[in-house]
């Protein structure tokens, strides 16, 4: 068989002839055979090997399988065990890096491995981000895609442990097109150390908001004379606390979502799991609060003032959140009042019986009621005469004036 126009062979290999170099090849994942007491070829599946020019054979995928097979042969329990797998030879042009990538891809497509390892592979091979053969229900791949979209500095913050893997993935998901802001986002998350996904998401969004407001020259209204980093963290924390409070008020939460599009809700209507639906609803509520904060001075200004009071130590996080939620409730009541008024105008009550009887004669074409409308009325004639009187004060144009106007047209320049 061949792959990329280079030969690949399928062989049954003696486990004692296989060497292991995990640092060089191992991606992660693989079949879990740790509790196996005997060899099961079907459970073991197919391994992947790389052969150097000197004939040495390295396992690239199937480290646990190779280890179990070797122990069974060496102990004499099952001396005839063989490892079935694909052999990629250096003599055919296969490098260790290529074979490691192929082995890793097999694991990813099988839904095995860690998000960090998968992200490393995706960063080395960006085409894998849209690989149609990747499983759609593997949570670690969702994180891996987010991590793969990070800048080098932001990804280093994750691998160094300065930012959690979950928060790093969130930055990649929310700001894949803002590489310039990702470093600031992970730095802010590192300082804030948010305890929940909502809090982390809110902080990332606030970094984006402050950048947009700075471009518009409106950042001072949000900062209130306080350090930018403190304000971003404070706004993120308050936003997350507000969202937590909204979840405890089903009526207000539903009212907030009533006009939200499925796109704003992160496609929660199509969510595959309860967790995804919950995350989608959270995003929808966050989006709704976001629009109010940025677009409505009635709500946005008090929100900024509550953040400033929180940072100055004049209030607590819970008190500030309660104040914000109280503003939301007041706005919700005002909206309900307006909507009920609009509903009354758009859906008026049916006419009374007297009104229906009054217009009934007009149903007959050419009937007395319609003729009465077409006949001139004395009051209408009087109104027309009165309106015509306004022209009485205009100067009269006599015969002589008309004749002179005609001569001027026929003989220009004449006196």
N, C-alpha and C positions, 0 to 999 in steps of 0.2 A: 504494500500500500504506500501512498505518497501523501504528503501534506506540504502545501506551498512549493510543489514541484521538487520536493526532497524526500528520499526514501524513509519510511518508518516501518519497522518490523514488529511482528507480534510473536512473543516467545514464552515458553514455560521455563522459568529460571530457578536454579538451585538457590535457596535462601542463603547458603553459606558462601555463595559467590557474590553476594550483594553487600556493598558498603553503605553506611549512612553518614551523611554530612548535613544535619539539619540547618546549621547556620548558613549554608550555601543554597539549599534547595527548599527547605520546609516553608510552606505557606501557612498551614494551619488547617484544622478540621480533619476530615477523613473518617473512615469507618471506625466505630468504637468497638474494639475487640478486647478491651482490657479485662473483661470477665470471662473470656472464652477459655475453655479447657481442652477443646479439640478443634481441629481445622475444618472449616466450612468454606469450600471454594466459592459457593454462590454468595455468601455473606461478605467474603473478602473482596469480591469484585476484581477489577483490573487495576494493576499498579502502573506507574510510569517510571521508566529508567533512562538514565543518560550514560553513555559509554564513551570513555576517553580513548585517545589513540593507543594507549598502552594496554587496552582491553579491560581496564577496571570499570566496574559497573556500579553506578550510584543510584540509589532510590530517590526519585524526585517527588513522587506522590505515593503514599502507602507505607509510611514509616511504622505505624502500629502493626500493620499486616506483616511487614518484613520482620519486625522484632518478634512477633508471635511465631511466625513460621520458623525462624532461626532457633528459637528456644525449644520448639517441638522436635526439630531435627536433632539438635545437640543433645537433648535429653533422651533420645531414642524412642520417645512416645509415638512419633509419626515420622519415621525417617524418609518417607517417600513424598513428603509435602513439596509442592512446587508453587512458585509465584507466577501467575499469569499476568502479562503486562506488555506495554508498548515500549520498544527500545529506540531511543534517538541517539545516533552516533555522531561524534564530532567529525569523523571522517566523511560524513555525508553533509557537513556544513552546519550542524546543530550546536549552538553555544549553550553553556549552562544557564545563562540568563533567559534565553528563549524557552528552554525546557521548563524552567521554573515557572515562567509565565503561563505556559500551556497547562501545567499541572495545577496551578492556582486557579486558572479559569474553570477547569473541570470541577474543582471544589465549590467555586462560587455558583456555577450553574446548578450544582447539586444542593445549594442552600446551606453549604457548610463553611465554617471559618469565622473569623472575627471581622468586625467593621473596619478596624485599623488596617489589617492586612489587605482586605479588599480595596480599601481606599488607596493604599500604596500602589496596588496593581492598576487601578483606574487612573491614577495620576501619571503612571508610566505609559498607559495605553488609553488615552481619552475616549477612544471609540467605544470602550466597554460601558461608558455611561448610558449609552442607548442600545446596548446589546439586547436584541429581542428574545434571546434564549434565557435571560436571567429570570429567576422566580420572582413573581410579583408580590408574594406574601411573606418574604423573608425580611424581618425587621432590621437585621444588621445591614442589609443592602441599602435601605433607606438612609441609615446613618452614613454608610460608606459613600454614597453619592454626595451627601452634604460635605463630608470631609474632603472628597476629591475636588471639590470646587473652591477650596480655601487657597489663599495666597501662601507662598512659602513660609512667611513669618507666622501667619496664623496657624498653619499646619504644625509648625515647630512648637508653638505654644501648647498644642494638644499632645504631641509626642513627648514633650518635656514635662507634662503634668501640670502646667500652669492653668490650664482650662480643661474641664472635664470633656470626655469624648462626646457626651450628649450635647453640651453647650457649643462645642466646636462644630458639630454637625448642624446645629440650628443656625449658626452664623452662615455656614455654607449654603443652607437652604434658603434663608431669608435675604441674603446679600450676595448671591452668586455673581450678579452684575456690578457689584461695588467693591472690587478688589481694593480700591484706595481706602475704603472705610473699615475693612475687616481687621486690620491691625488694631485700630482704635476700639473696635467692638470687643475683641478678645482681651485687650488690656482692661477695659471697663468691667467685663465679666470677671476677670481675675481679681480685681479689687472688690467688686460687689459680692462675689460668692453667693449668687442667688440660690435659695433652697428649693425652688420649684421651677418647673418648665415654664409656667406662666410668667414668673418673675424674670427669668432669663430672656424669654421672648420679648417682654415689655422693654427691657433694657436695650436689646438690639434694635428694636423699633425706634426708641428714643434717640439713639445715635443717628439713625437715618433722618429722623424729624429735625433734629438740631442742625444737621448739615443742610437740609432743604431751607430751613428758616434763615440760616446764615446767608445763603445765596440770595434770599429775598430781602435781606436787611432787617429781619424781624427778630433776630435772636435775642436782643436785649429785652424784649417783652417777656420772653420765657425765662431768661437767666435771672432777672430781678436783682442784678448786681452781685450774684453769687458765682463761685467757680463752676465752669462748664461741666467738669467731670462729676462734681457733687450733685448738680442739678439733674444730669442724665440719670444717675443712680437713684436719686430721690423720686424723680418722675416715674421711673420704671417700677420702683417698689410700690409707690402709691397706686399706679395703674393695676398692678397685680393684686393688690389688696382690694381695690374696687371690684375687680373681676370676681374675686373670691366672695365678696359680699353680694354681688349680683346673683351668684349661683344659689344663695340662700333665700332669694326673693323671686320665686318662679314667675309671678305676674310681671314684675319689672323686667326680668330677663327675657320673657316672651315678647313683651312690648318692644324691647330694644331690637329684637331679631325680626320683628314683623315685616320690616321693609328691606331686609337684607337679601341680596342675591346669592345664589348658590356659589358663585365665584368667590364672593366675599367670605362665604362660610367654608372655604377650602374644599368644596365638593362634598360636604358632609352627607348630603343626600345619597351619594353613591358609595359611602364608606363601606368597606368590607367587614369591619369589626366594630364592636361597641366602643372600643378605645379610640378608633379613628373617628367615629361619629362624635364622641365627646371632644376630641381635639378640634374637629371642624367647628363645632358649636362655640368652643372657646375662642377660636380665631374669628368667628363671625361677631361675637360680642365685643372682642377687642377692636375689630374693624369699626364697629358702630361707635364705640367710645372714642376711637381715634378721630373719626369725622367730627364728632362734637367738640373734642379738645381743640382741633386745628381750625375748624370752620365756624364755630359758634362763640362769639365773644361772651354771650350770656353764660356759657358753661366753661369755655376755655380759660377766661381770665380768673374766675374763682379757683379753677384747678391749679393754675400757676401760683396763685397766692397761697393756697394750701401747701403746695410743695415748698415754697419759701418759708412759710411758718414752721413746717416740719424740720427743715434744715437749720433753722435758727433756734430750734429747741422750744418753740412756743406752743407746739402741739405734739401729739403722738401719732403714729402711723394709723392706728385704728380710728382715732377721732377725726383725722383728716379724711380717711376713706368714708366715714359716716357722713361727713359734710358734703363730700362729692356725690354720694349716693342720694342724699336728700335733694341736691340740685337736680339730679337725674329724674327723681320722682316728680319734682315740681314741673320740669319740662315735659315729662310724660303726661301729666294731668292737663297741661296747657294744650298739648297736641291732641289729646282725646277730646277736649272741648271744641277745638277747631274742627276736628274730623266729624264730630257729631253734628255741628252746624252745617258743614258741607253736605253731610248725608241728608239732612232735612231739605236742603235746597235741591239736591240732585234727585231725591225721592220724595216729592211732595205728597201730602195726603190726598186721597181721591176727592173729586168735587162733591158738594152736597147735592141732595135731591132737588132743592130749589134751583141750583145752578144748572143742573142737567135739564130741568124743565124749561128754563129760560132760553137755552140754545136749541131746544128741540125743533122749533118752527123752521130753523135754518137748514134742516136736513132735506127739505123739499126743494128741488131745483126749480127756479123760477117762481117760487111761492111768494106769498104776501110778505114774509119777513125779509126775503132777499130783495124784492122790489122796493120795499120801504128804505132799504139802505142805498139803492141806486137813485131814487127820486131826490131832486134838489130840495133843500130845506130853507125856509126863510132866513133862519139864523146864519146859515152858511153864506147866502147871498149878501146879507148885511155885512158879514165879516170881509167879504171880497171887496165890497164898495169902500169900506173903511181903509183896507190895505191899499186900494188904488189911489186914495187921496194923497198919499205921500209924494206922488209925482207932480202935484199941482204947483209946487213952488219952483219948478225948473223953468228956466227962461224959454220963451217962445222963439222958434226959428222961423222968420218970415220968408216970403217968396223972394225978396231981394237978396237975402243972405244965401239962400239955396242957389240962386243964379250965379252969384259971385264964386261960390265953392266949385261949381261946374266949370266956370271959365279958368280958374286957377289950375284945374286938372288938364283942360284942353290947351291952354296957352301958358305954360310955365314961365315965370319971370315977368309976366304982365302985371300992371298996377290996377 
